[in-house]
Amino acid sequence: MIPLEYYLALSSAAFGIGAYGVLVCRNAIRVLMCLELMMNAANINLVAFSRYLGDAAGQIFVTFSIAIAAAEAAVGLAIILLIYRLYGTVEIGELKNLRW
């Protein structure tokens, strides 16, 4: 059995990489991918503690969380595509204002 600390270390590393990507990246698609990485790190924590405690509630919550993350990714990509159509770029630094 893999110790709980290994799962927590993996989750911490994934969350840290995602947070770094959100803070540093200027491309909107990369920022969205890093947000997904951060949510997956939280899901790893939930599944790890669920398995460690022998309770299935964390795994059920992760199932709903993955469904919500998929919907969020679809809406986020739709918004990014609309911004690309209007402004011709997805670089966050170049979008000074989102007014017409």
Biopython code that builds the backbone (N, CA, C, O; Angstrom):
import numpy as np
from Bio.PDB.StructureBuilder import StructureBuilder

atoms = [
    (1, "MET", "N", (0.843, -1.182, 0.000)),
    (1, "MET", "CA", (0.000, 0.000, 0.000)),
    (1, "MET", "C", (0.887, 1.243, 0.000)),
    (1, "MET", "O", (1.857, 1.333, 0.753)),
    (2, "ILE", "N", (0.542, 2.176, -0.839)),
    (2, "ILE", "CA", (1.304, 3.421, -0.936)),
    (2, "ILE", "C", (0.920, 4.318, 0.236)),
    (2, "ILE", "O", (-0.266, 4.498, 0.512)),
    (3, "PRO", "N", (1.905, 4.881, 0.927)),
    (3, "PRO", "CA", (1.591, 5.745, 2.069)),
    (3, "PRO", "C", (0.860, 7.021, 1.647)),
    (3, "PRO", "O", (0.984, 7.491, 0.516)),
    (4, "LEU", "N", (0.106, 7.553, 2.579)),
    (4, "LEU", "CA", (-0.673, 8.770, 2.322)),
    (4, "LEU", "C", (0.223, 9.957, 1.977)),
    (4, "LEU", "O", (-0.165, 10.828, 1.198)),
    (5, "GLU", "N", (1.403, 9.988, 2.549)),
    (5, "GLU", "CA", (2.306, 11.123, 2.324)),
    (5, "GLU", "C", (2.722, 11.247, 0.865)),
    (5, "GLU", "O", (2.951, 12.356, 0.382)),
    (6, "TYR", "N", (2.821, 10.125, 0.154)),
    (6, "TYR", "CA", (3.186, 10.177, -1.258)),
    (6, "TYR", "C", (2.088, 10.843, -2.082)),
    (6, "TYR", "O", (2.363, 11.643, -2.977)),
    (7, "TYR", "N", (0.854, 10.503, -1.769)),
    (7, "TYR", "CA", (-0.266, 11.154, -2.460)),
    (7, "TYR", "C", (-0.308, 12.648, -2.163)),
    (7, "TYR", "O", (-0.572, 13.459, -3.050)),
    (8, "LEU", "N", (-0.046, 13.003, -0.910)),
    (8, "LEU", "CA", (-0.058, 14.420, -0.537)),
    (8, "LEU", "C", (1.089, 15.180, -1.197)),
    (8, "LEU", "O", (0.931, 16.337, -1.587)),
    (9, "ALA", "N", (2.249, 14.522, -1.321)),
    (9, "ALA", "CA", (3.371, 15.170, -2.002)),
    (9, "ALA", "C", (3.060, 15.379, -3.483)),
    (9, "ALA", "O", (3.344, 16.440, -4.038)),
    (10, "LEU", "N", (2.475, 14.366, -4.118)),
    (10, "LEU", "CA", (2.090, 14.497, -5.529)),
    (10, "LEU", "C", (1.059, 15.606, -5.709)),
    (10, "LEU", "O", (1.154, 16.406, -6.639)),
    (11, "SER", "N", (0.094, 15.646, -4.832)),
    (11, "SER", "CA", (-0.940, 16.669, -4.918)),
    (11, "SER", "C", (-0.375, 18.063, -4.688)),
    (11, "SER", "O", (-0.755, 19.014, -5.370)),
    (12, "SER", "N", (0.529, 18.181, -3.730)),
    (12, "SER", "CA", (1.148, 19.486, -3.462)),
    (12, "SER", "C", (1.975, 19.959, -4.649)),
    (12, "SER", "O", (1.943, 21.136, -5.008)),
    (13, "ALA", "N", (2.714, 19.036, -5.255)),
    (13, "ALA", "CA", (3.514, 19.401, -6.426)),
    (13, "ALA", "C", (2.619, 19.827, -7.586)),
    (13, "ALA", "O", (2.898, 20.824, -8.252)),
    (14, "ALA", "N", (1.555, 19.084, -7.827)),
    (14, "ALA", "CA", (0.642, 19.438, -8.921)),
    (14, "ALA", "C", (-0.030, 20.780, -8.658)),
    (14, "ALA", "O", (-0.176, 21.592, -9.571)),
    (15, "PHE", "N", (-0.440, 21.014, -7.415)),
    (15, "PHE", "CA", (-1.080, 22.289, -7.093)),
    (15, "PHE", "C", (-0.088, 23.446, -7.228)),
    (15, "PHE", "O", (-0.442, 24.517, -7.721)),
    (16, "GLY", "N", (1.144, 23.228, -6.791)),
    (16, "GLY", "CA", (2.159, 24.276, -6.917)),
    (16, "GLY", "C", (2.476, 24.609, -8.362)),
    (16, "GLY", "O", (2.617, 25.779, -8.717)),
    (17, "ILE", "N", (2.588, 23.581, -9.198)),
    (17, "ILE", "CA", (2.845, 23.819, -10.625)),
    (17, "ILE", "C", (1.673, 24.560, -11.251)),
    (17, "ILE", "O", (1.871, 25.467, -12.059)),
    (18, "GLY", "N", (0.454, 24.179, -10.882)),
    (18, "GLY", "CA", (-0.722, 24.864, -11.404)),
    (18, "GLY", "C", (-0.798, 26.314, -10.952)),
    (18, "GLY", "O", (-1.128, 27.198, -11.743)),
    (19, "ALA", "N", (-0.496, 26.559, -9.686)),
    (19, "ALA", "CA", (-0.526, 27.938, -9.172)),
    (19, "ALA", "C", (0.542, 28.790, -9.848)),
    (19, "ALA", "O", (0.293, 29.946, -10.190)),
    (20, "TYR", "N", (1.723, 28.223, -10.039)),
    (20, "TYR", "CA", (2.787, 28.941, -10.738)),
    (20, "TYR", "C", (2.360, 29.275, -12.167)),
    (20, "TYR", "O", (2.600, 30.380, -12.653)),
    (21, "GLY", "N", (1.729, 28.314, -12.831)),
    (21, "GLY", "CA", (1.276, 28.548, -14.198)),
    (21, "GLY", "C", (0.207, 29.626, -14.287)),
    (21, "GLY", "O", (0.201, 30.424, -15.225)),
    (22, "VAL", "N", (-0.697, 29.651, -13.312)),
    (22, "VAL", "CA", (-1.740, 30.681, -13.318)),
    (22, "VAL", "C", (-1.132, 32.061, -13.114)),
    (22, "VAL", "O", (-1.560, 33.031, -13.739)),
    (23, "LEU", "N", (-0.139, 32.149, -12.243)),
    (23, "LEU", "CA", (0.458, 33.446, -11.951)),
    (23, "LEU", "C", (1.404, 33.939, -13.040)),
    (23, "LEU", "O", (1.548, 35.148, -13.220)),
    (24, "VAL", "N", (2.050, 33.036, -13.766)),
    (24, "VAL", "CA", (3.087, 33.430, -14.713)),
    (24, "VAL", "C", (2.602, 33.468, -16.161)),
    (24, "VAL", "O", (2.976, 34.371, -16.910)),
    (25, "CYS", "N", (1.789, 32.517, -16.560)),
    (25, "CYS", "CA", (1.403, 32.405, -17.977)),
    (25, "CYS", "C", (0.529, 33.566, -18.414)),
    (25, "CYS", "O", (-0.290, 34.077, -17.650)),
    (26, "ARG", "N", (0.722, 33.967, -19.648)),
    (26, "ARG", "CA", (-0.084, 35.040, -20.220)),
    (26, "ARG", "C", (-1.086, 34.534, -21.241)),
    (26, "ARG", "O", (-1.964, 35.282, -21.672)),
    (27, "ASN", "N", (-0.968, 33.293, -21.627)),
    (27, "ASN", "CA", (-1.885, 32.707, -22.589)),
    (27, "ASN", "C", (-3.107, 32.176, -21.840)),
    (27, "ASN", "O", (-2.969, 31.446, -20.859)),
    (28, "ALA", "N", (-4.285, 32.540, -22.297)),
    (28, "ALA", "CA", (-5.515, 32.173, -21.588)),
    (28, "ALA", "C", (-5.749, 30.666, -21.581)),
    (28, "ALA", "O", (-6.301, 30.135, -20.618)),
    (29, "ILE", "N", (-5.345, 29.981, -22.623)),
    (29, "ILE", "CA", (-5.534, 28.528, -22.668)),
    (29, "ILE", "C", (-4.619, 27.848, -21.659)),
    (29, "ILE", "O", (-5.026, 26.889, -21.003)),
    (30, "ARG", "N", (-3.391, 28.334, -21.527)),
    (30, "ARG", "CA", (-2.485, 27.767, -20.522)),
    (30, "ARG", "C", (-2.996, 28.031, -19.107)),
    (30, "ARG", "O", (-2.881, 27.172, -18.233)),
    (31, "VAL", "N", (-3.550, 29.202, -18.884)),
    (31, "VAL", "CA", (-4.099, 29.509, -17.565)),
    (31, "VAL", "C", (-5.253, 28.567, -17.250)),
    (31, "VAL", "O", (-5.371, 28.088, -16.122)),
    (32, "LEU", "N", (-6.100, 28.299, -18.228)),
    (32, "LEU", "CA", (-7.209, 27.370, -18.030)),
    (32, "LEU", "C", (-6.696, 25.959, -17.736)),
    (32, "LEU", "O", (-7.248, 25.260, -16.886)),
    (33, "MET", "N", (-5.643, 25.543, -18.437)),
    (33, "MET", "CA", (-5.058, 24.230, -18.168)),
    (33, "MET", "C", (-4.458, 24.160, -16.771)),
    (33, "MET", "O", (-4.562, 23.130, -16.104)),
    (34, "CYS", "N", (-3.840, 25.227, -16.329)),
    (34, "CYS", "CA", (-3.254, 25.240, -14.985)),
    (34, "CYS", "C", (-4.343, 25.224, -13.914)),
    (34, "CYS", "O", (-4.159, 24.616, -12.859)),
    (35, "LEU", "N", (-5.460, 25.876, -14.167)),
    (35, "LEU", "CA", (-6.582, 25.799, -13.229)),
    (35, "LEU", "C", (-7.118, 24.380, -13.127)),
    (35, "LEU", "O", (-7.467, 23.918, -12.041)),
    (36, "GLU", "N", (-7.184, 23.693, -14.258)),
    (36, "GLU", "CA", (-7.606, 22.289, -14.246)),
    (36, "GLU", "C", (-6.621, 21.424, -13.465)),
    (36, "GLU", "O", (-7.028, 20.505, -12.754)),
    (37, "LEU", "N", (-5.340, 21.713, -13.592)),
    (37, "LEU", "CA", (-4.331, 20.981, -12.836)),
    (37, "LEU", "C", (-4.504, 21.191, -11.335)),
    (37, "LEU", "O", (-4.340, 20.258, -10.549)),
    (38, "MET", "N", (-4.833, 22.408, -10.944)),
    (38, "MET", "CA", (-5.067, 22.685, -9.527)),
    (38, "MET", "C", (-6.302, 21.948, -9.010)),
    (38, "MET", "O", (-6.299, 21.444, -7.886)),
    (39, "MET", "N", (-7.347, 21.885, -9.818)),
    (39, "MET", "CA", (-8.539, 21.148, -9.391)),
    (39, "MET", "C", (-8.264, 19.651, -9.306)),
    (39, "MET", "O", (-8.786, 18.973, -8.421)),
    (40, "ASN", "N", (-7.448, 19.132, -10.221)),
    (40, "ASN", "CA", (-7.090, 17.723, -10.148)),
    (40, "ASN", "C", (-6.232, 17.421, -8.924)),
    (40, "ASN", "O", (-6.322, 16.330, -8.361)),
    (41, "ALA", "N", (-5.409, 18.366, -8.509)),
    (41, "ALA", "CA", (-4.627, 18.183, -7.284)),
    (41, "ALA", "C", (-5.548, 18.079, -6.073)),
    (41, "ALA", "O", (-5.322, 17.265, -5.178)),
    (42, "ALA", "N", (-6.581, 18.904, -6.053)),
    (42, "ALA", "CA", (-7.556, 18.803, -4.958)),
    (42, "ALA", "C", (-8.292, 17.467, -5.006)),
    (42, "ALA", "O", (-8.589, 16.889, -3.961)),
    (43, "ASN", "N", (-8.587, 16.976, -6.193)),
    (43, "ASN", "CA", (-9.250, 15.672, -6.334)),
    (43, "ASN", "C", (-8.352, 14.533, -5.849)),
    (43, "ASN", "O", (-8.834, 13.570, -5.253)),
    (44, "ILE", "N", (-7.048, 14.644, -6.106)),
    (44, "ILE", "CA", (-6.118, 13.629, -5.605)),
    (44, "ILE", "C", (-6.154, 13.598, -4.087)),
    (44, "ILE", "O", (-6.153, 12.526, -3.482)),
    (45, "ASN", "N", (-6.185, 14.772, -3.472)),
    (45, "ASN", "CA", (-6.277, 14.833, -2.011)),
    (45, "ASN", "C", (-7.551, 14.167, -1.506)),
    (45, "ASN", "O", (-7.518, 13.398, -0.546)),
    (46, "LEU", "N", (-8.653, 14.461, -2.147)),
    (46, "LEU", "CA", (-9.928, 13.887, -1.702)),
    (46, "LEU", "C", (-9.931, 12.370, -1.810)),
    (46, "LEU", "O", (-10.385, 11.685, -0.894)),
    (47, "VAL", "N", (-9.430, 11.839, -2.918)),
    (47, "VAL", "CA", (-9.398, 10.392, -3.092)),
    (47, "VAL", "C", (-8.415, 9.749, -2.122)),
    (47, "VAL", "O", (-8.684, 8.673, -1.589)),
    (48, "ALA", "N", (-7.283, 10.397, -1.891)),
    (48, "ALA", "CA", (-6.286, 9.834, -0.976)),
    (48, "ALA", "C", (-6.832, 9.756, 0.446)),
    (48, "ALA", "O", (-6.681, 8.733, 1.112)),
    (49, "PHE", "N", (-7.458, 10.816, 0.908)),
    (49, "PHE", "CA", (-8.017, 10.788, 2.258)),
    (49, "PHE", "C", (-9.211, 9.851, 2.346)),
    (49, "PHE", "O", (-9.437, 9.228, 3.384)),
    (50, "SER", "N", (-9.969, 9.745, 1.277)),
    (50, "SER", "CA", (-11.087, 8.819, 1.261)),
    (50, "SER", "C", (-10.601, 7.378, 1.401)),
    (50, "SER", "O", (-11.181, 6.585, 2.143)),
    (51, "ARG", "N", (-9.549, 7.056, 0.689)),
    (51, "ARG", "CA", (-8.996, 5.706, 0.784)),
    (51, "ARG", "C", (-8.343, 5.475, 2.141)),
    (51, "ARG", "O", (-8.458, 4.391, 2.713)),
    (52, "TYR", "N", (-7.658, 6.494, 2.654)),
    (52, "TYR", "CA", (-6.972, 6.365, 3.940)),
    (52, "TYR", "C", (-7.963, 6.160, 5.077)),
    (52, "TYR", "O", (-7.709, 5.371, 5.987)),
    (53, "LEU", "N", (-9.085, 6.862, 5.032)),
    (53, "LEU", "CA", (-10.086, 6.756, 6.092)),
    (53, "LEU", "C", (-11.090, 5.633, 5.852)),
    (53, "LEU", "O", (-11.868, 5.299, 6.745)),
    (54, "GLY", "N", (-11.081, 5.049, 4.663)),
    (54, "GLY", "CA", (-12.000, 3.964, 4.361)),
    (54, "GLY", "C", (-13.430, 4.413, 4.138)),
    (54, "GLY", "O", (-14.370, 3.649, 4.354)),
    (55, "ASP", "N", (-13.592, 5.661, 3.703)),
    (55, "ASP", "CA", (-14.910, 6.226, 3.473)),
    (55, "ASP", "C", (-15.060, 6.538, 1.987)),
    (55, "ASP", "O", (-14.118, 7.031, 1.366)),
    (56, "ALA", "N", (-16.201, 6.267, 1.421)),
    (56, "ALA", "CA", (-16.416, 6.489, -0.012)),
    (56, "ALA", "C", (-16.944, 7.887, -0.325)),
    (56, "ALA", "O", (-17.136, 8.218, -1.495)),
    (57, "ALA", "N", (-17.179, 8.705, 0.684)),
    (57, "ALA", "CA", (-17.751, 10.029, 0.453)),
    (57, "ALA", "C", (-16.820, 10.906, -0.381)),
    (57, "ALA", "O", (-17.292, 11.669, -1.225)),
    (58, "GLY", "N", (-15.515, 10.813, -0.162)),
    (58, "GLY", "CA", (-14.569, 11.613, -0.931)),
    (58, "GLY", "C", (-14.562, 11.235, -2.396)),
    (58, "GLY", "O", (-14.447, 12.099, -3.265)),
    (59, "GLN", "N", (-14.683, 9.955, -2.672)),
    (59, "GLN", "CA", (-14.690, 9.510, -4.062)),
    (59, "GLN", "C", (-15.969, 9.933, -4.775)),
    (59, "GLN", "O", (-15.940, 10.252, -5.964)),
    (60, "ILE", "N", (-17.071, 9.936, -4.070)),
    (60, "ILE", "CA", (-18.330, 10.416, -4.657)),
    (60, "ILE", "C", (-18.240, 11.910, -4.936)),
    (60, "ILE", "O", (-18.701, 12.381, -5.975)),
    (61, "PHE", "N", (-17.646, 12.652, -4.010)),
    (61, "PHE", "CA", (-17.484, 14.087, -4.204)),
    (61, "PHE", "C", (-16.563, 14.376, -5.387)),
    (61, "PHE", "O", (-16.786, 15.338, -6.123)),
    (62, "VAL", "N", (-15.534, 13.556, -5.576)),
    (62, "VAL", "CA", (-14.626, 13.729, -6.713)),
    (62, "VAL", "C", (-15.356, 13.508, -8.028)),
    (62, "VAL", "O", (-15.076, 14.190, -9.014)),
    (63, "THR", "N", (-16.280, 12.573, -8.053)),
    (63, "THR", "CA", (-17.059, 12.332, -9.273)),
    (63, "THR", "C", (-17.841, 13.580, -9.666)),
    (63, "THR", "O", (-17.859, 13.959, -10.837)),
    (64, "PHE", "N", (-18.485, 14.217, -8.698)),
    (64, "PHE", "CA", (-19.205, 15.461, -8.988)),
    (64, "PHE", "C", (-18.237, 16.583, -9.358)),
    (64, "PHE", "O", (-18.532, 17.404, -10.226)),
    (65, "SER", "N", (-17.098, 16.612, -8.706)),
    (65, "SER", "CA", (-16.111, 17.649, -8.985)),
    (65, "SER", "C", (-15.579, 17.535, -10.415)),
    (65, "SER", "O", (-15.371, 18.550, -11.078)),
    (66, "ILE", "N", (-15.359, 16.312, -10.891)),
    (66, "ILE", "CA", (-14.885, 16.115, -12.261)),
    (66, "ILE", "C", (-15.949, 16.557, -13.264)),
    (66, "ILE", "O", (-15.625, 17.145, -14.295)),
    (67, "ALA", "N", (-17.213, 16.276, -12.965)),
    (67, "ALA", "CA", (-18.298, 16.714, -13.852)),
    (67, "ALA", "C", (-18.374, 18.237, -13.918)),
    (67, "ALA", "O", (-18.560, 18.810, -14.991)),
    (68, "ILE", "N", (-18.231, 18.878, -12.778)),
    (68, "ILE", "CA", (-18.257, 20.344, -12.745)),
    (68, "ILE", "C", (-17.040, 20.914, -13.460)),
    (68, "ILE", "O", (-17.155, 21.924, -14.155)),
    (69, "ALA", "N", (-15.875, 20.286, -13.304)),
    (69, "ALA", "CA", (-14.668, 20.751, -13.983)),
    (69, "ALA", "C", (-14.799, 20.631, -15.497)),
    (69, "ALA", "O", (-14.302, 21.482, -16.235)),
    (70, "ALA", "N", (-15.465, 19.579, -15.961)),
    (70, "ALA", "CA", (-15.668, 19.425, -17.406)),
    (70, "ALA", "C", (-16.572, 20.531, -17.940)),
    (70, "ALA", "O", (-16.313, 21.089, -19.007)),
    (71, "ALA", "N", (-17.615, 20.842, -17.213)),
    (71, "ALA", "CA", (-18.502, 21.931, -17.628)),
    (71, "ALA", "C", (-17.773, 23.268, -17.592)),
    (71, "ALA", "O", (-17.957, 24.108, -18.473)),
    (72, "GLU", "N", (-16.950, 23.458, -16.575)),
    (72, "GLU", "CA", (-16.190, 24.711, -16.463)),
    (72, "GLU", "C", (-15.201, 24.838, -17.609)),
    (72, "GLU", "O", (-15.011, 25.931, -18.144)),
    (73, "ALA", "N", (-14.576, 23.745, -17.989)),
    (73, "ALA", "CA", (-13.631, 23.790, -19.104)),
    (73, "ALA", "C", (-14.340, 24.104, -20.414)),
    (73, "ALA", "O", (-13.815, 24.848, -21.242)),
    (74, "ALA", "N", (-15.519, 23.548, -20.604)),
    (74, "ALA", "CA", (-16.276, 23.830, -21.829)),
    (74, "ALA", "C", (-16.681, 25.295, -21.908)),
    (74, "ALA", "O", (-16.558, 25.920, -22.962)),
    (75, "VAL", "N", (-17.157, 25.838, -20.811)),
    (75, "VAL", "CA", (-17.541, 27.255, -20.791)),
    (75, "VAL", "C", (-16.314, 28.148, -20.952)),
    (75, "VAL", "O", (-16.357, 29.144, -21.674)),
    (76, "GLY", "N", (-15.221, 27.791, -20.278)),
    (76, "GLY", "CA", (-13.998, 28.572, -20.405)),
    (76, "GLY", "C", (-13.454, 28.582, -21.819)),
    (76, "GLY", "O", (-13.044, 29.630, -22.317)),
    (77, "LEU", "N", (-13.443, 27.433, -22.473)),
    (77, "LEU", "CA", (-12.976, 27.387, -23.856)),
    (77, "LEU", "C", (-13.896, 28.157, -24.791)),
    (77, "LEU", "O", (-13.430, 28.769, -25.752)),
    (78, "ALA", "N", (-15.200, 28.134, -24.519)),
    (78, "ALA", "CA", (-16.133, 28.911, -25.344)),
    (78, "ALA", "C", (-15.855, 30.408, -25.194)),
    (78, "ALA", "O", (-15.881, 31.148, -26.177)),
    (79, "ILE", "N", (-15.595, 30.840, -23.990)),
    (79, "ILE", "CA", (-15.277, 32.256, -23.764)),
    (79, "ILE", "C", (-13.963, 32.620, -24.446)),
    (79, "ILE", "O", (-13.853, 33.684, -25.055)),
    (80, "ILE", "N", (-12.980, 31.751, -24.347)),
    (80, "ILE", "CA", (-11.687, 32.023, -24.983)),
    (80, "ILE", "C", (-11.838, 32.084, -26.502)),
    (80, "ILE", "O", (-11.228, 32.937, -27.146)),
    (81, "LEU", "N", (-12.642, 31.191, -27.083)),
    (81, "LEU", "CA", (-12.882, 31.246, -28.530)),
    (81, "LEU", "C", (-13.580, 32.538, -28.940)),
    (81, "LEU", "O", (-13.263, 33.112, -29.982)),
    (82, "LEU", "N", (-14.522, 32.994, -28.131)),
    (82, "LEU", "CA", (-15.199, 34.257, -28.431)),
    (82, "LEU", "C", (-14.228, 35.432, -28.350)),
    (82, "LEU", "O", (-14.267, 36.329, -29.193)),
    (83, "ILE", "N", (-13.367, 35.432, -27.350)),
    (83, "ILE", "CA", (-12.365, 36.491, -27.241)),
    (83, "ILE", "C", (-11.424, 36.453, -28.443)),
    (83, "ILE", "O", (-11.049, 37.501, -28.967)),
    (84, "TYR", "N", (-11.040, 35.257, -28.883)),
    (84, "TYR", "CA", (-10.157, 35.148, -30.045)),
    (84, "TYR", "C", (-10.839, 35.678, -31.304)),
    (84, "TYR", "O", (-10.209, 36.347, -32.122)),
    (85, "ARG", "N", (-12.119, 35.378, -31.453)),
    (85, "ARG", "CA", (-12.848, 35.885, -32.631)),
    (85, "ARG", "C", (-12.946, 37.405, -32.625)),
    (85, "ARG", "O", (-12.832, 38.046, -33.670)),
    (86, "LEU", "N", (-13.160, 37.980, -31.440)),
    (86, "LEU", "CA", (-13.330, 39.426, -31.369)),
    (86, "LEU", "C", (-12.011, 40.187, -31.447)),
    (86, "LEU", "O", (-11.926, 41.211, -32.125)),
    (87, "TYR", "N", (-10.978, 39.693, -30.757)),
    (87, "TYR", "CA", (-9.736, 40.447, -30.631)),
    (87, "TYR", "C", (-8.564, 39.846, -31.396)),
    (87, "TYR", "O", (-7.545, 40.512, -31.580)),
    (88, "GLY", "N", (-8.690, 38.592, -31.847)),
    (88, "GLY", "CA", (-7.617, 37.981, -32.621)),
    (88, "GLY", "C", (-6.442, 37.478, -31.805)),
    (88, "GLY", "O", (-5.403, 37.137, -32.370)),
    (89, "THR", "N", (-6.583, 37.425, -30.495)),
    (89, "THR", "CA", (-5.510, 36.942, -29.633)),
    (89, "THR", "C", (-6.100, 36.342, -28.361)),
    (89, "THR", "O", (-7.213, 36.675, -27.952)),
    (90, "VAL", "N", (-5.327, 35.452, -27.748)),
    (90, "VAL", "CA", (-5.729, 34.898, -26.449)),
    (90, "VAL", "C", (-4.699, 35.241, -25.378)),
    (90, "VAL", "O", (-4.733, 34.693, -24.276)),
    (91, "GLU", "N", (-3.789, 36.144, -25.704)),
    (91, "GLU", "CA", (-2.801, 36.596, -24.727)),
    (91, "GLU", "C", (-3.472, 37.550, -23.747)),
    (91, "GLU", "O", (-4.060, 38.555, -24.148)),
    (92, "ILE", "N", (-3.378, 37.228, -22.468)),
    (92, "ILE", "CA", (-4.067, 38.018, -21.448)),
    (92, "ILE", "C", (-3.485, 39.424, -21.343)),
    (92, "ILE", "O", (-4.221, 40.381, -21.101)),
    (93, "GLY", "N", (-2.174, 39.557, -21.521)),
    (93, "GLY", "CA", (-1.532, 40.866, -21.419)),
    (93, "GLY", "C", (-1.962, 41.836, -22.507)),
    (93, "GLY", "O", (-1.944, 43.048, -22.296)),
    (94, "GLU", "N", (-2.344, 41.324, -23.659)),
    (94, "GLU", "CA", (-2.748, 42.199, -24.762)),
    (94, "GLU", "C", (-4.199, 42.650, -24.665)),
    (94, "GLU", "O", (-4.611, 43.575, -25.365)),
    (95, "LEU", "N", (-4.961, 42.014, -23.819)),
    (95, "LEU", "CA", (-6.363, 42.400, -23.656)),
    (95, "LEU", "C", (-6.471, 43.411, -22.522)),
    (95, "LEU", "O", (-6.680, 43.041, -21.366)),
    (96, "LYS", "N", (-6.332, 44.649, -22.849)),
    (96, "LYS", "CA", (-6.369, 45.702, -21.831)),
    (96, "LYS", "C", (-7.765, 45.881, -21.266)),
    (96, "LYS", "O", (-7.947, 46.001, -20.055)),
    (97, "ASN", "N", (-8.737, 45.897, -22.144)),
    (97, "ASN", "CA", (-10.130, 45.992, -21.698)),
    (97, "ASN", "C", (-10.972, 45.089, -22.581)),
    (97, "ASN", "O", (-10.611, 44.800, -23.722)),
    (98, "LEU", "N", (-12.067, 44.660, -22.054)),
    (98, "LEU", "CA", (-12.929, 43.764, -22.802)),
    (98, "LEU", "C", (-14.201, 44.478, -23.271)),
    (98, "LEU", "O", (-15.264, 43.871, -23.398)),
    (99, "ARG", "N", (-14.065, 45.752, -23.519)),
    (99, "ARG", "CA", (-15.204, 46.517, -24.035)),
    (99, "ARG", "C", (-15.160, 46.531, -25.551)),
    (99, "ARG", "O", (-14.117, 46.305, -26.164)),
    (100, "TRP", "N", (-16.304, 46.799, -26.135)),
    (100, "TRP", "CA", (-16.391, 46.876, -27.589)),
    (100, "TRP", "C", (-15.719, 48.130, -28.014)),
    (100, "TRP", "O", (-15.659, 48.425, -29.208)),
]
sb = StructureBuilder()
sb.init_structure("model")
sb.init_model(0)
sb.init_chain("A")
sb.init_seg("    ")
for serial, (resi, resn, name, xyz) in enumerate(atoms, 1):
    if name == "N":
        sb.init_residue(resn, " ", resi, " ")
    sb.init_atom(name, np.array(xyz, "f"), 0.0, 1.0, " ", f" {name:<3s}", serial, name[0])
structure = sb.get_structure()
